[in-house]
Amino acid sequence: MNLVADGLPALALGLDPKDSHIMERSPYPPGEGVFARGLGKNILVIGTEIGLVSLIIYLLGLFLGEGDIATARTLVFTVLVVAQLFVIFECRSEDLSPFNLGYFSNPHLLLSVIMTFFLQLGVLYIPLFNALFRTVPLNSFQWGMIASGWRVIWKGIKFHFFQPVWRLVWQR
């Protein structure tokens, strides 16, 4: 999965434009940990969200695919790749959202995400890669499950699980 989803976008992040306000920010304390300023919490929340959605998609793939484990695995593999392609845009700044930064402000990143998505399609639809990665081609219903289900399931999990937990744990 990392071979397909991470390589090109990670390289393109290195070409991201500099933050115009970087010199206005005070330096970080020398002993500050890697996971300081909420990074550890963000990793935990996003990782849990992606993990839960992947598990739900896997179970739906088994249930809707009549127990076909190869399809369920392929669905999860694709969900994980697509999720990473969306999360990469959120990794560009600690302070600004992808909407504030602009999706087109780093054309290299956008191009690498598009190329990575096409690599994923190759893994799904080229028979040699099917055998190598043990994937199966997905049909339009399964793509719809990934596209719409991802958003619905993710938002549902955030609303029904993470918001109450957030209020209990972090807002005390």
Secondary structure, 3 states (H helix, E strand, C coil): CHHHHCHHHHHHHCCCCCCCCHHHCCCCCCCCCCCCCCHHHHHHHHHHHHHHHHHHHHHHHHHHCCCCHHHHHHHHHHHHHHHHHHHHHHCCCCCCCHHHHCCCCCHHHHHHHHHHHHHHHHHHHCHHHHHHHCCCCCCHHHHHHHHHHHHHHHHHHHHHHHHHHHHHHCCC
